[in-house]
Amino acid sequence: MQSIFQASDSGQAVIRNATATGTEQLVVTLHPGSDSSVDIEIREDVPGSGLVSSSISINQSNLQRLVQWLRDQDAVD
């Protein structure tokens, strides 16, 4: 599997994995400002099956709860 990481000044980061069966992408987009939200999208392109995509948007309050939960689980410091 080959992985590529790309980041932009606009607040978007992409991790792309090329596998034997297709391409997977994790796209994270930060929206600074009054709501300070983050969009997370998972894309999978499988030949013959097409593009499958799923996304979620998290606002600042929920992002803070997520980080606290990850700390409680000892997943992050």
N, C-alpha and C positions, 0 to 999 in steps of 0.2 A: 504494500500500500504506500502511495506517495502522498504526503501532506504538504499543503502550501498555506501560509498565513499571510494575509494582506490587511493593512490598516490604512485609514485615510484621515486627513485632518478634519474631515467633516463629522467624525465620531462614529465611523462604521468599521467594524472588524469582521473579516471573513476567514474561516478555516475551511479549506477544501481538501477532501480526501478522494483520491482516484483509486478505485478498487477494481478487481477483475470483473465485477458485475455492473459497474457504473460509477457515478460521482455523487458524493455526499457533501453538503455544505452546512455550516453553522454560521449564521449571519447575526451579528449583534450591532444594533444601532442605538447610540445614546442621543437623547434629546435634551440638551441643557436648557435651562430657562425656568419658568415658573412652575412647571409640573415635574421637571427632572425625571422623565420617564425613560425606559429602555424597552426596545422591541427585540425579541428573540425569535428567529425563524430557522427552521430546519427544512432543508430541501434535499430531495433524493431524486436523481435522474437515472432511471434504469432503462436500458434499451429494450424496446418492445412494450414497456409499461408506462412510459412517459414520466412526467414530473409530478412528484408527490411533495406537498408542502404543508407545513403546520407552523403557526406562529402564536405568540402571546405578547401582550404589552403589559408592563409592570410600572406603576407609578412610584413616586418616591417613598410614600408611606409603606407600601407593600414590599418595595425593594429593601427598606430598612428591616422589615420583619423577616424577609428571606435571609438577609445577612445574619441577623441574630439567631435564627433557627440553625443556619450552617455552623455558627460558632457553638451553639448548644450541642450540636452533633460532633464537635471537634473536627469538622471538615475544613475550617479556616481558622486562622488566629485572629 
